[in-house]
């Protein structure tokens, strides 16, 4: 047995630091994750999606 693998999920960012932790977890998870309330993350990390894309992350912003 071993650790439980992360799977994609629908998430909501409660604050800046927790939101960044959710982004990292979503990048490590298999499948697709959706993070809501990203305004919290945007306040603390400028152009995060573009920066992570240079590292190979597949991040897409979708309007509700």
CHARMM internal coordinates of N, CA and C (Angstrom, degrees):
IC EDIT
DIST 1 N 1 CA 1.4496
DIST 1 CA 1 C 1.5222
ANGL 1 N 1 CA 1 C 107.39
DIST 1 C 2 N 1.2444
ANGL 1 CA 1 C 2 N 119.55
DIHE 1 N 1 CA 1 C 2 N 179.32
DIST 2 N 2 CA 1.4570
ANGL 1 C 2 N 2 CA 123.08
DIHE 1 CA 1 C 2 N 2 CA -178.99
DIST 2 CA 2 C 1.5060
ANGL 2 N 2 CA 2 C 109.45
DIHE 1 C 2 N 2 CA 2 C -174.12
DIST 2 C 3 N 1.3040
ANGL 2 CA 2 C 3 N 116.36
DIHE 2 N 2 CA 2 C 3 N -166.24
DIST 3 N 3 CA 1.4557
ANGL 2 C 3 N 3 CA 118.91
DIHE 2 CA 2 C 3 N 3 CA -179.77
DIST 3 CA 3 C 1.5245
ANGL 3 N 3 CA 3 C 111.34
DIHE 2 C 3 N 3 CA 3 C -68.27
DIST 3 C 4 N 1.3021
ANGL 3 CA 3 C 4 N 115.70
DIHE 3 N 3 CA 3 C 4 N 151.05
DIST 4 N 4 CA 1.4578
ANGL 3 C 4 N 4 CA 121.48
DIHE 3 CA 3 C 4 N 4 CA 177.44
DIST 4 CA 4 C 1.5244
ANGL 4 N 4 CA 4 C 109.30
DIHE 3 C 4 N 4 CA 4 C -71.83
DIST 4 C 5 N 1.3127
ANGL 4 CA 4 C 5 N 116.80
DIHE 4 N 4 CA 4 C 5 N 132.14
DIST 5 N 5 CA 1.4679
ANGL 4 C 5 N 5 CA 120.93
DIHE 4 CA 4 C 5 N 5 CA 179.91
DIST 5 CA 5 C 1.5324
ANGL 5 N 5 CA 5 C 109.73
DIHE 4 C 5 N 5 CA 5 C -75.20
DIST 5 C 6 N 1.3218
ANGL 5 CA 5 C 6 N 115.44
DIHE 5 N 5 CA 5 C 6 N 146.42
DIST 6 N 6 CA 1.4642
ANGL 5 C 6 N 6 CA 120.67
DIHE 5 CA 5 C 6 N 6 CA 178.70
DIST 6 CA 6 C 1.5203
ANGL 6 N 6 CA 6 C 109.42
DIHE 5 C 6 N 6 CA 6 C -79.58
DIST 6 C 7 N 1.3373
ANGL 6 CA 6 C 7 N 115.73
DIHE 6 N 6 CA 6 C 7 N 141.25
DIST 7 N 7 CA 1.4597
ANGL 6 C 7 N 7 CA 122.28
DIHE 6 CA 6 C 7 N 7 CA 176.67
DIST 7 CA 7 C 1.5184
ANGL 7 N 7 CA 7 C 108.58
DIHE 6 C 7 N 7 CA 7 C -124.54
DIST 7 C 8 N 1.3134
ANGL 7 CA 7 C 8 N 116.50
DIHE 7 N 7 CA 7 C 8 N 150.30
DIST 8 N 8 CA 1.4521
ANGL 7 C 8 N 8 CA 122.07
DIHE 7 CA 7 C 8 N 8 CA 178.57
DIST 8 CA 8 C 1.5237
ANGL 8 N 8 CA 8 C 111.70
DIHE 7 C 8 N 8 CA 8 C -57.76
DIST 8 C 9 N 1.3286
ANGL 8 CA 8 C 9 N 115.97
DIHE 8 N 8 CA 8 C 9 N 149.81
DIST 9 N 9 CA 1.4663
ANGL 8 C 9 N 9 CA 120.70
DIHE 8 CA 8 C 9 N 9 CA -178.57
DIST 9 CA 9 C 1.5222
ANGL 9 N 9 CA 9 C 109.66
DIHE 8 C 9 N 9 CA 9 C -158.31
DIST 9 C 10 N 1.3242
ANGL 9 CA 9 C 10 N 115.87
DIHE 9 N 9 CA 9 C 10 N 171.21
DIST 10 N 10 CA 1.4706
ANGL 9 C 10 N 10 CA 122.72
DIHE 9 CA 9 C 10 N 10 CA 172.64
DIST 10 CA 10 C 1.5171
ANGL 10 N 10 CA 10 C 106.60
DIHE 9 C 10 N 10 CA 10 C -92.07
DIST 10 C 11 N 1.3332
ANGL 10 CA 10 C 11 N 116.56
DIHE 10 N 10 CA 10 C 11 N 123.83
DIST 11 N 11 CA 1.4572
ANGL 10 C 11 N 11 CA 122.01
DIHE 10 CA 10 C 11 N 11 CA -174.09
DIST 11 CA 11 C 1.5224
ANGL 11 N 11 CA 11 C 110.04
DIHE 10 C 11 N 11 CA 11 C -129.02
DIST 11 C 12 N 1.3329
ANGL 11 CA 11 C 12 N 116.78
DIHE 11 N 11 CA 11 C 12 N 162.59
DIST 12 N 12 CA 1.4685
ANGL 11 C 12 N 12 CA 122.23
DIHE 11 CA 11 C 12 N 12 CA 175.04
DIST 12 CA 12 C 1.5122
ANGL 12 N 12 CA 12 C 108.34
DIHE 11 C 12 N 12 CA 12 C -131.67
DIST 12 C 13 N 1.3266
ANGL 12 CA 12 C 13 N 115.74
DIHE 12 N 12 CA 12 C 13 N 133.28
DIST 13 N 13 CA 1.4546
ANGL 12 C 13 N 13 CA 121.23
DIHE 12 CA 12 C 13 N 13 CA -178.71
DIST 13 CA 13 C 1.5310
ANGL 13 N 13 CA 13 C 110.18
DIHE 12 C 13 N 13 CA 13 C -83.53
DIST 13 C 14 N 1.3446
ANGL 13 CA 13 C 14 N 117.99
DIHE 13 N 13 CA 13 C 14 N 115.48
DIST 14 N 14 CA 1.4527
ANGL 13 C 14 N 14 CA 120.33
DIHE 13 CA 13 C 14 N 14 CA -179.79
DIST 14 CA 14 C 1.5301
ANGL 14 N 14 CA 14 C 113.22
DIHE 13 C 14 N 14 CA 14 C -79.86
DIST 14 C 15 N 1.3351
ANGL 14 CA 14 C 15 N 117.28
DIHE 14 N 14 CA 14 C 15 N -28.35
DIST 15 N 15 CA 1.4665
ANGL 14 C 15 N 15 CA 121.62
DIHE 14 CA 14 C 15 N 15 CA 178.52
DIST 15 CA 15 C 1.5195
ANGL 15 N 15 CA 15 C 109.27
DIHE 14 C 15 N 15 CA 15 C -160.39
DIST 15 C 16 N 1.3258
ANGL 15 CA 15 C 16 N 116.77
DIHE 15 N 15 CA 15 C 16 N -179.60
DIST 16 N 16 CA 1.4667
ANGL 15 C 16 N 16 CA 121.38
DIHE 15 CA 15 C 16 N 16 CA -173.94
DIST 16 CA 16 C 1.5220
ANGL 16 N 16 CA 16 C 112.15
DIHE 15 C 16 N 16 CA 16 C -61.65
DIST 16 C 17 N 1.3111
ANGL 16 CA 16 C 17 N 117.83
DIHE 16 N 16 CA 16 C 17 N -53.81
DIST 17 N 17 CA 1.4720
ANGL 16 C 17 N 17 CA 120.89
DIHE 16 CA 16 C 17 N 17 CA -174.69
DIST 17 CA 17 C 1.5257
ANGL 17 N 17 CA 17 C 112.36
DIHE 16 C 17 N 17 CA 17 C -68.52
DIST 17 C 18 N 1.2956
ANGL 17 CA 17 C 18 N 116.85
DIHE 17 N 17 CA 17 C 18 N -43.66
DIST 18 N 18 CA 1.4678
ANGL 17 C 18 N 18 CA 120.07
DIHE 17 CA 17 C 18 N 18 CA 178.13
DIST 18 CA 18 C 1.5264
ANGL 18 N 18 CA 18 C 109.85
DIHE 17 C 18 N 18 CA 18 C -65.50
DIST 18 C 19 N 1.3133
ANGL 18 CA 18 C 19 N 117.10
DIHE 18 N 18 CA 18 C 19 N -36.37
DIST 19 N 19 CA 1.4593
ANGL 18 C 19 N 19 CA 121.15
DIHE 18 CA 18 C 19 N 19 CA 177.63
DIST 19 CA 19 C 1.5128
ANGL 19 N 19 CA 19 C 111.73
DIHE 18 C 19 N 19 CA 19 C -61.64
DIST 19 C 20 N 1.3309
ANGL 19 CA 19 C 20 N 116.69
DIHE 19 N 19 CA 19 C 20 N -41.36
DIST 20 N 20 CA 1.4607
ANGL 19 C 20 N 20 CA 120.23
DIHE 19 CA 19 C 20 N 20 CA 178.05
DIST 20 CA 20 C 1.5214
ANGL 20 N 20 CA 20 C 110.32
DIHE 19 C 20 N 20 CA 20 C -66.40
DIST 20 C 21 N 1.3141
ANGL 20 CA 20 C 21 N 117.75
DIHE 20 N 20 CA 20 C 21 N -37.54
DIST 21 N 21 CA 1.4616
ANGL 20 C 21 N 21 CA 121.36
DIHE 20 CA 20 C 21 N 21 CA 176.37
DIST 21 CA 21 C 1.5308
ANGL 21 N 21 CA 21 C 110.02
DIHE 20 C 21 N 21 CA 21 C -62.93
DIST 21 C 22 N 1.3275
ANGL 21 CA 21 C 22 N 117.24
DIHE 21 N 21 CA 21 C 22 N -38.15
DIST 22 N 22 CA 1.4639
ANGL 21 C 22 N 22 CA 120.76
DIHE 21 CA 21 C 22 N 22 CA 177.67
DIST 22 CA 22 C 1.5277
ANGL 22 N 22 CA 22 C 111.14
DIHE 21 C 22 N 22 CA 22 C -65.74
DIST 22 C 23 N 1.3333
ANGL 22 CA 22 C 23 N 116.60
DIHE 22 N 22 CA 22 C 23 N -39.10
DIST 23 N 23 CA 1.4655
ANGL 22 C 23 N 23 CA 120.34
DIHE 22 CA 22 C 23 N 23 CA 177.79
DIST 23 CA 23 C 1.5274
ANGL 23 N 23 CA 23 C 109.89
DIHE 22 C 23 N 23 CA 23 C -61.73
DIST 23 C 24 N 1.3100
ANGL 23 CA 23 C 24 N 117.16
DIHE 23 N 23 CA 23 C 24 N -46.81
DIST 24 N 24 CA 1.4664
ANGL 23 C 24 N 24 CA 121.19
DIHE 23 CA 23 C 24 N 24 CA -179.97
DIST 24 CA 24 C 1.5318
ANGL 24 N 24 CA 24 C 110.51
DIHE 23 C 24 N 24 CA 24 C -62.08
DIST 24 C 25 N 1.3251
ANGL 24 CA 24 C 25 N 116.41
DIHE 24 N 24 CA 24 C 25 N -45.04
DIST 25 N 25 CA 1.4661
ANGL 24 C 25 N 25 CA 120.12
DIHE 24 CA 24 C 25 N 25 CA 179.20
DIST 25 CA 25 C 1.5302
ANGL 25 N 25 CA 25 C 110.48
DIHE 24 C 25 N 25 CA 25 C -62.88
DIST 25 C 26 N 1.3279
ANGL 25 CA 25 C 26 N 117.15
DIHE 25 N 25 CA 25 C 26 N -40.67
DIST 26 N 26 CA 1.4649
ANGL 25 C 26 N 26 CA 120.77
DIHE 25 CA 25 C 26 N 26 CA 179.91
DIST 26 CA 26 C 1.5264
ANGL 26 N 26 CA 26 C 110.82
DIHE 25 C 26 N 26 CA 26 C -64.24
DIST 26 C 27 N 1.3262
ANGL 26 CA 26 C 27 N 116.92
DIHE 26 N 26 CA 26 C 27 N -37.24
DIST 27 N 27 CA 1.4624
ANGL 26 C 27 N 27 CA 120.20
DIHE 26 CA 26 C 27 N 27 CA 178.43
DIST 27 CA 27 C 1.5264
ANGL 27 N 27 CA 27 C 111.69
DIHE 26 C 27 N 27 CA 27 C -67.59
DIST 27 C 28 N 1.3068
ANGL 27 CA 27 C 28 N 117.03
DIHE 27 N 27 CA 27 C 28 N -29.73
DIST 28 N 28 CA 1.4727
ANGL 27 C 28 N 28 CA 122.14
DIHE 27 CA 27 C 28 N 28 CA 179.57
DIST 28 CA 28 C 1.5230
ANGL 28 N 28 CA 28 C 112.63
DIHE 27 C 28 N 28 CA 28 C -83.61
DIST 28 C 29 N 1.3187
ANGL 28 CA 28 C 29 N 116.83
DIHE 28 N 28 CA 28 C 29 N -19.72
DIST 29 N 29 CA 1.4686
ANGL 28 C 29 N 29 CA 121.57
DIHE 28 CA 28 C 29 N 29 CA -175.02
DIST 29 CA 29 C 1.5187
ANGL 29 N 29 CA 29 C 111.43
DIHE 28 C 29 N 29 CA 29 C -78.36
DIST 29 C 30 N 1.3242
ANGL 29 CA 29 C 30 N 115.47
DIHE 29 N 29 CA 29 C 30 N 154.22
DIST 30 N 30 CA 1.4596
ANGL 29 C 30 N 30 CA 119.83
DIHE 29 CA 29 C 30 N 30 CA 171.92
DIST 30 CA 30 C 1.5271
ANGL 30 N 30 CA 30 C 107.65
DIHE 29 C 30 N 30 CA 30 C -85.70
DIST 30 C 31 N 1.3072
ANGL 30 CA 30 C 31 N 116.69
DIHE 30 N 30 CA 30 C 31 N 147.34
DIST 31 N 31 CA 1.4582
ANGL 30 C 31 N 31 CA 120.02
DIHE 30 CA 30 C 31 N 31 CA -178.80
DIST 31 CA 31 C 1.5173
ANGL 31 N 31 CA 31 C 111.96
DIHE 30 C 31 N 31 CA 31 C 89.10
DIST 31 C 32 N 1.3019
ANGL 31 CA 31 C 32 N 115.41
DIHE 31 N 31 CA 31 C 32 N -170.48
DIST 32 N 32 CA 1.4649
ANGL 31 C 32 N 32 CA 122.15
DIHE 31 CA 31 C 32 N 32 CA -175.71
DIST 32 CA 32 C 1.5169
ANGL 32 N 32 CA 32 C 110.91
DIHE 31 C 32 N 32 CA 32 C -103.98
DIST 32 C 33 N 1.3286
ANGL 32 CA 32 C 33 N 116.10
DIHE 32 N 32 CA 32 C 33 N 137.37
DIST 33 N 33 CA 1.4645
ANGL 32 C 33 N 33 CA 122.16
DIHE 32 CA 32 C 33 N 33 CA 175.86
DIST 33 CA 33 C 1.5169
ANGL 33 N 33 CA 33 C 109.17
DIHE 32 C 33 N 33 CA 33 C -118.64
DIST 33 C 34 N 1.3129
ANGL 33 CA 33 C 34 N 115.97
DIHE 33 N 33 CA 33 C 34 N 147.47
DIST 34 N 34 CA 1.4636
ANGL 33 C 34 N 34 CA 122.48
DIHE 33 CA 33 C 34 N 34 CA 175.32
DIST 34 CA 34 C 1.5121
ANGL 34 N 34 CA 34 C 107.38
DIHE 33 C 34 N 34 CA 34 C -123.58
DIST 34 C 35 N 1.3514
ANGL 34 CA 34 C 35 N 115.78
DIHE 34 N 34 CA 34 C 35 N 126.41
DIST 35 N 35 CA 1.4616
ANGL 34 C 35 N 35 CA 120.48
DIHE 34 CA 34 C 35 N 35 CA -179.80
DIST 35 CA 35 C 1.5271
ANGL 35 N 35 CA 35 C 108.40
DIHE 34 C 35 N 35 CA 35 C -113.76
DIST 35 C 36 N 1.3182
ANGL 35 CA 35 C 36 N 115.56
DIHE 35 N 35 CA 35 C 36 N 120.87
DIST 36 N 36 CA 1.4658
ANGL 35 C 36 N 36 CA 122.16
DIHE 35 CA 35 C 36 N 36 CA 178.63
DIST 36 CA 36 C 1.5297
ANGL 36 N 36 CA 36 C 109.25
DIHE 35 C 36 N 36 CA 36 C -95.10
DIST 36 C 37 N 1.3202
ANGL 36 CA 36 C 37 N 116.06
DIHE 36 N 36 CA 36 C 37 N 164.86
DIST 37 N 37 CA 1.4638
ANGL 36 C 37 N 37 CA 123.52
DIHE 36 CA 36 C 37 N 37 CA 179.25
DIST 37 CA 37 C 1.5256
ANGL 37 N 37 CA 37 C 110.67
DIHE 36 C 37 N 37 CA 37 C 61.75
DIST 37 C 38 N 1.3354
ANGL 37 CA 37 C 38 N 116.10
DIHE 37 N 37 CA 37 C 38 N 45.30
DIST 38 N 38 CA 1.4592
ANGL 37 C 38 N 38 CA 119.84
DIHE 37 CA 37 C 38 N 38 CA -177.34
DIST 38 CA 38 C 1.5258
ANGL 38 N 38 CA 38 C 112.97
DIHE 37 C 38 N 38 CA 38 C -75.49
DIST 38 C 39 N 1.3146
ANGL 38 CA 38 C 39 N 116.95
DIHE 38 N 38 CA 38 C 39 N -7.40
DIST 39 N 39 CA 1.4604
ANGL 38 C 39 N 39 CA 119.88
DIHE 38 CA 38 C 39 N 39 CA 174.91
DIST 39 CA 39 C 1.5226
ANGL 39 N 39 CA 39 C 110.88
DIHE 38 C 39 N 39 CA 39 C -56.60
DIST 39 C 40 N 1.3140
ANGL 39 CA 39 C 40 N 115.34
DIHE 39 N 39 CA 39 C 40 N -33.75
DIST 40 N 40 CA 1.4665
ANGL 39 C 40 N 40 CA 120.73
DIHE 39 CA 39 C 40 N 40 CA 176.64
DIST 40 CA 40 C 1.5313
ANGL 40 N 40 CA 40 C 110.55
DIHE 39 C 40 N 40 CA 40 C -60.67
DIST 40 C 41 N 1.3122
ANGL 40 CA 40 C 41 N 116.30
DIHE 40 N 40 CA 40 C 41 N -44.02
DIST 41 N 41 CA 1.4652
ANGL 40 C 41 N 41 CA 121.56
DIHE 40 CA 40 C 41 N 41 CA -178.76
DIST 41 CA 41 C 1.5266
ANGL 41 N 41 CA 41 C 110.18
DIHE 40 C 41 N 41 CA 41 C -71.35
DIST 41 C 42 N 1.3341
ANGL 41 CA 41 C 42 N 117.10
DIHE 41 N 41 CA 41 C 42 N -43.24
DIST 42 N 42 CA 1.4655
ANGL 41 C 42 N 42 CA 121.63
DIHE 41 CA 41 C 42 N 42 CA -178.54
DIST 42 CA 42 C 1.5240
ANGL 42 N 42 CA 42 C 112.71
DIHE 41 C 42 N 42 CA 42 C -59.36
DIST 42 C 43 N 1.3111
ANGL 42 CA 42 C 43 N 117.00
DIHE 42 N 42 CA 42 C 43 N -32.01
DIST 43 N 43 CA 1.4653
ANGL 42 C 43 N 43 CA 120.04
DIHE 42 CA 42 C 43 N 43 CA 179.61
DIST 43 CA 43 C 1.5268
ANGL 43 N 43 CA 43 C 112.29
DIHE 42 C 43 N 43 CA 43 C -64.41
DIST 43 C 44 N 1.3142
ANGL 43 CA 43 C 44 N 116.79
DIHE 43 N 43 CA 43 C 44 N -32.69
DIST 44 N 44 CA 1.4513
ANGL 43 C 44 N 44 CA 119.90
DIHE 43 CA 43 C 44 N 44 CA -175.19
DIST 44 CA 44 C 1.5157
ANGL 44 N 44 CA 44 C 115.31
DIHE 43 C 44 N 44 CA 44 C -100.41
DIST 44 C 45 N 1.3405
ANGL 44 CA 44 C 45 N 116.88
DIHE 44 N 44 CA 44 C 45 N -19.76
DIST 45 N 45 CA 1.4628
ANGL 44 C 45 N 45 CA 120.15
DIHE 44 CA 44 C 45 N 45 CA -175.04
DIST 45 CA 45 C 1.5219
ANGL 45 N 45 CA 45 C 109.19
DIHE 44 C 45 N 45 CA 45 C -133.46
DIST 45 C 46 N 1.3212
ANGL 45 CA 45 C 46 N 116.40
DIHE 45 N 45 CA 45 C 46 N 103.41
DIST 46 N 46 CA 1.4568
ANGL 45 C 46 N 46 CA 122.12
DIHE 45 CA 45 C 46 N 46 CA -177.38
DIST 46 CA 46 C 1.5250
ANGL 46 N 46 CA 46 C 110.95
DIHE 45 C 46 N 46 CA 46 C -71.28
DIST 46 C 47 N 1.3429
ANGL 46 CA 46 C 47 N 116.94
DIHE 46 N 46 CA 46 C 47 N 131.19
DIST 47 N 47 CA 1.4644
ANGL 46 C 47 N 47 CA 124.52
DIHE 46 CA 46 C 47 N 47 CA 177.87
DIST 47 CA 47 C 1.5256
ANGL 47 N 47 CA 47 C 112.79
DIHE 46 C 47 N 47 CA 47 C 49.97
DIST 47 C 48 N 1.3103
ANGL 47 CA 47 C 48 N 116.63
DIHE 47 N 47 CA 47 C 48 N 41.95
DIST 48 N 48 CA 1.4662
ANGL 47 C 48 N 48 CA 121.48
DIHE 47 CA 47 C 48 N 48 CA -177.29
DIST 48 CA 48 C 1.5200
ANGL 48 N 48 CA 48 C 111.41
DIHE 47 C 48 N 48 CA 48 C -58.53
DIST 48 C 49 N 1.3283
ANGL 48 CA 48 C 49 N 117.75
DIHE 48 N 48 CA 48 C 49 N -43.90
DIST 49 N 49 CA 1.4616
ANGL 48 C 49 N 49 CA 120.27
DIHE 48 CA 48 C 49 N 49 CA -178.34
DIST 49 CA 49 C 1.5213
ANGL 49 N 49 CA 49 C 111.73
DIHE 48 C 49 N 49 CA 49 C -61.40
DIST 49 C 50 N 1.3232
ANGL 49 CA 49 C 50 N 118.08
DIHE 49 N 49 CA 49 C 50 N -41.72
DIST 50 N 50 CA 1.4673
ANGL 49 C 50 N 50 CA 121.61
DIHE 49 CA 49 C 50 N 50 CA 179.10
DIST 50 CA 50 C 1.5287
ANGL 50 N 50 CA 50 C 111.12
DIHE 49 C 50 N 50 CA 50 C -67.65
DIST 50 C 51 N 1.3027
ANGL 50 CA 50 C 51 N 116.84
DIHE 50 N 50 CA 50 C 51 N -40.69
DIST 51 N 51 CA 1.4710
ANGL 50 C 51 N 51 CA 120.37
DIHE 50 CA 50 C 51 N 51 CA 179.30
DIST 51 CA 51 C 1.5246
ANGL 51 N 51 CA 51 C 111.32
DIHE 50 C 51 N 51 CA 51 C -64.87
DIST 51 C 52 N 1.3193
ANGL 51 CA 51 C 52 N 117.06
DIHE 51 N 51 CA 51 C 52 N -43.89
DIST 52 N 52 CA 1.4643
ANGL 51 C 52 N 52 CA 119.92
DIHE 51 CA 51 C 52 N 52 CA 179.64
DIST 52 CA 52 C 1.5234
ANGL 52 N 52 CA 52 C 111.57
DIHE 51 C 52 N 52 CA 52 C -70.14
DIST 52 C 53 N 1.3280
ANGL 52 CA 52 C 53 N 116.93
DIHE 52 N 52 CA 52 C 53 N -29.36
DIST 53 N 53 CA 1.4629
ANGL 52 C 53 N 53 CA 120.60
DIHE 52 CA 52 C 53 N 53 CA 177.54
DIST 53 CA 53 C 1.5241
ANGL 53 N 53 CA 53 C 110.84
DIHE 52 C 53 N 53 CA 53 C -63.38
DIST 53 C 54 N 1.3297
ANGL 53 CA 53 C 54 N 117.93
DIHE 53 N 53 CA 53 C 54 N -33.61
DIST 54 N 54 CA 1.4665
ANGL 53 C 54 N 54 CA 120.34
DIHE 53 CA 53 C 54 N 54 CA 177.90
DIST 54 CA 54 C 1.5233
ANGL 54 N 54 CA 54 C 111.38
DIHE 53 C 54 N 54 CA 54 C -65.87
DIST 54 C 55 N 1.3286
ANGL 54 CA 54 C 55 N 116.44
DIHE 54 N 54 CA 54 C 55 N -19.43
DIST 55 N 55 CA 1.4679
ANGL 54 C 55 N 55 CA 121.13
DIHE 54 CA 54 C 55 N 55 CA 177.10
DIST 55 CA 55 C 1.5223
ANGL 55 N 55 CA 55 C 112.44
DIHE 54 C 55 N 55 CA 55 C -94.58
DIST 55 C 56 N 1.3508
ANGL 55 CA 55 C 56 N 116.30
DIHE 55 N 55 CA 55 C 56 N 0.11
DIST 56 N 56 CA 1.4521
ANGL 55 C 56 N 56 CA 120.54
DIHE 55 CA 55 C 56 N 56 CA 177.72
DIST 56 CA 56 C 1.5208
ANGL 56 N 56 CA 56 C 115.21
DIHE 55 C 56 N 56 CA 56 C 103.63
DIST 56 C 57 N 1.3242
ANGL 56 CA 56 C 57 N 117.81
DIHE 56 N 56 CA 56 C 57 N 3.89
DIST 57 N 57 CA 1.4612
ANGL 56 C 57 N 57 CA 120.69
DIHE 56 CA 56 C 57 N 57 CA 179.38
DIST 57 CA 57 C 1.5322
ANGL 57 N 57 CA 57 C 110.05
DIHE 56 C 57 N 57 CA 57 C -72.51
DIST 57 C 58 N 1.3056
ANGL 57 CA 57 C 58 N 116.09
DIHE 57 N 57 CA 57 C 58 N 139.26
DIST 58 N 58 CA 1.4682
ANGL 57 C 58 N 58 CA 121.72
DIHE 57 CA 57 C 58 N 58 CA 177.37
DIST 58 CA 58 C 1.5236
ANGL 58 N 58 CA 58 C 107.78
DIHE 57 C 58 N 58 CA 58 C -100.86
DIST 58 C 59 N 1.3326
ANGL 58 CA 58 C 59 N 115.78
DIHE 58 N 58 CA 58 C 59 N 89.85
DIST 59 N 59 CA 1.4610
ANGL 58 C 59 N 59 CA 121.91
DIHE 58 CA 58 C 59 N 59 CA -178.47
DIST 59 CA 59 C 1.5170
ANGL 59 N 59 CA 59 C 108.63
DIHE 58 C 59 N 59 CA 59 C -114.01
DIST 59 C 60 N 1.3263
ANGL 59 CA 59 C 60 N 115.74
DIHE 59 N 59 CA 59 C 60 N 133.09
DIST 60 N 60 CA 1.4623
ANGL 59 C 60 N 60 CA 120.71
DIHE 59 CA 59 C 60 N 60 CA -178.76
DIST 60 CA 60 C 1.5254
ANGL 60 N 60 CA 60 C 107.79
DIHE 59 C 60 N 60 CA 60 C -132.25
DIST 60 C 61 N 1.3215
ANGL 60 CA 60 C 61 N 116.75
DIHE 60 N 60 CA 60 C 61 N 130.14
DIST 61 N 61 CA 1.4585
ANGL 60 C 61 N 61 CA 121.67
DIHE 60 CA 60 C 61 N 61 CA 175.30
DIST 61 CA 61 C 1.5240
ANGL 61 N 61 CA 61 C 108.97
DIHE 60 C 61 N 61 CA 61 C -88.92
DIST 61 C 62 N 1.3216
ANGL 61 CA 61 C 62 N 116.05
DIHE 61 N 61 CA 61 C 62 N 131.76
DIST 62 N 62 CA 1.4648
ANGL 61 C 62 N 62 CA 121.54
DIHE 61 CA 61 C 62 N 62 CA -178.52
DIST 62 CA 62 C 1.5147
ANGL 62 N 62 CA 62 C 108.35
DIHE 61 C 62 N 62 CA 62 C -127.61
DIST 62 C 63 N 1.3146
ANGL 62 CA 62 C 63 N 116.52
DIHE 62 N 62 CA 62 C 63 N 131.72
DIST 63 N 63 CA 1.4637
ANGL 62 C 63 N 63 CA 121.34
DIHE 62 CA 62 C 63 N 63 CA 177.05
DIST 63 CA 63 C 1.5245
ANGL 63 N 63 CA 63 C 109.18
DIHE 62 C 63 N 63 CA 63 C -80.19
DIST 63 C 64 N 1.3195
ANGL 63 CA 63 C 64 N 116.80
DIHE 63 N 63 CA 63 C 64 N 139.12
DIST 64 N 64 CA 1.4770
ANGL 63 C 64 N 64 CA 120.94
DIHE 63 CA 63 C 64 N 64 CA 176.92
DIST 64 CA 64 C 1.4887
ANGL 64 N 64 CA 64 C 111.20
DIHE 63 C 64 N 64 CA 64 C -78.45
END
COOR INIT
IC SEED 1 N 1 CA 1 C
IC BUILD
